């Protein structure tokens, strides 16, 4: 009959092996979820990196699209660039939406301390699809929203222009009017973090 010490050691090793198996299995599932099989995602592949969000992690760089408000108060794409993933965006007490374009009159004066994190599923758009002319679905976030496209491809619309996004792209939506158009046949997933703010009186 095994001793108590031997039984305890066997139980501990069994638990350790089970935990290792769980971690490895979880990593495999996460990798499968973050890999996007589409022509648009394949275009993101660089130097053998995986496409989509997994490719972003591999390359340590990602596309960041930021919004702003022009002199007429209309929303536009203030920035569209590739940045390192270690410093994607910053806000401060005096700039609750982060740095905006020169001369921008911010609509948010201070962060309230509230935040929300969720995954938004955007179904295929139906007629009439959102456009700059019909403004279907246009709305404004009450703060700064970090929107990471997890799967597929989507068109992001602001007042004066639109831009096509693919999995792994980040939108920093700075309290501006905007909408989304999914031209594909499948829903797309967005990870969204909203840091709420107080509007200018």
N, C-alpha and C positions, 0 to 999 in steps of 0.2 A: 504494500500500500504506500503511495507517495507521501513524503513528509509535507508538513504545512508549508515549509519554505519553498519546496519544489512546486507545490500547487500554486502558491502565490506568484512565483516567478513565471510559471506557465500562463497564468491568468493575465499578468502584466504584459508579457510578450504578445499574447493574443490580442489584447486591447491596442497595443502599439501597432501591430500589423494591420488591425482593422482601421485605425486612424490614418495610417499611411495610405491604405487602399482607398479610403474615403477622400483624402486630399487629392490623390492622383486622379481618381475618378471625377471629382469635382472640377479639376483643372481641365480634363478632357471635355467635359460637358460645356464648360465656359468657352473653351476654344472653338467648339463646334457652333455655339450660339453666336460667337463674334465673327465667324467667317461668313462672308457674303458671296454667293456664287452668282454674279451678274456681269455683263460687259462693263458697266459703269464702275463696279467695284474692282474689276480686273485692271482697269486703267490706273488705279491707285497703287498697284503693285510696283515696288521699286527695289532693285537689287535683291530679288528673291524674297522680299517681305510678303507676308500674307496680306490679303486685301481687307478693306474695311477697317473696323475698329482694331482688330488684331494687328493690322499693318501699321496703324498709328503707333501702337505700343512698341512694335518692332523698330520702327524708324525714329521714334522719340520726337516726331514732328507731326503737326496736323494743320489742316486748313481752318482758319478762323475768319468768320464773316461777322462784322459788327455793324450795328445800325446807328443812325444819328438823325438829327433834325436840321433841315436847311433854314435859310433866312425867312422862308415863307411858312415855317412850321411843319413842312412835309417830311415824312420819313424817307430816308435814302440809305444806300449801302455806303457807310463811312469808311469801311476797311474790308479788304478781301486778300488775305495773305497767309503764308505758311509760317508757323511759329513753333517754338519748342514746347513740349508738353509740360515742362516743369514750371512754366509761368504763363498760363493761358490768359488771365485777365485779373486786374486788381481794381478794387474800389477803396474809398476812404470816407471819413466822416464828412469832408467837404465836397466829395465827389461820389455820391452814393451809386451812380451809374458807371463810374470809371471815367477815364479821359475820353472826351468827345471831340468832335471837329471844332476848329477855331470859330468863336462867335456863337456857338450853340447856346440857346436858352433852355436850360434843363426843365423838364416837367416834374421831376422828382427832386424835392429839396433835402430829404433826409431818409435814411433807412429806419424802419420801424422796429427791426429786430425779429420780425416774423419771417418764416421761410417755408417753402413747400418743395418736396421732391416727389416726382411721379414719372411714370412711363405713359406717354400719350400714343395711342394707336390711331394713325391717320388712314381712314379707309380710302379706297379709290374715289376720286372726285367724280361727281355726276353733273350733268348739264343743268344749269349753266355752270361750267367750271370757273373757279375764281380767276379773275383777270384784273388788270389795272383799270379797265373801263367799268366793269360791273361791281367791283369791290365786294364780291361775295365772301363772307367769312372774315372780313377785316375787323380787327379788335386791337386793344392796347393792353399791354401788361402793366400792372401797377407796381413797377420796380424793375430790377434787372433780371432777365431770364437767361440761363445757360441751357441751350438746347443742343444735345448731341444726337446726331442721326445714327441709330444703331443698325438699321437694316434698309436696304433698298435705295430709292432715289426719290427726291421730292423737289418741287419748285417753291422757293420762299419769295413772297411778294411784299414789297413796301410801297409807299405812295407813288413813287416815280419810276421804279424799276423792279426787275425780278432777277433771281439768280438760281441756278440749278445746283442742288446739293446731292452728294452721294454719301454712303455709309462711312463714318469716320470724320465727317465735317462737323464743326461746332459753330453755332450761331450764338453771338452775344447780343441779345435783343434788349435794347436799352430804353424801355418805356415808350416805344414808338408803335404807330399803327402798322399792322402787318396781317398777312394771311398765308395759307399753305395750299398748294395744289399737287395732288398725287395723280399723275397721269398714267400710272401703272395699273396692273390688274390685281395686285395684292396690297394689303395694308402695309404701312411702314411704321416702324417704332422709333419714337424719340424719347430719350431720357432728358427730363426737364427739371432744373432746379431754379426756383423763383425766390429771390431775396426781395421782400416787399418793401415798398417805400411810401412816403407821404407825398401827395401831389401838391404842387404849387397852388396857393390860394388864388 
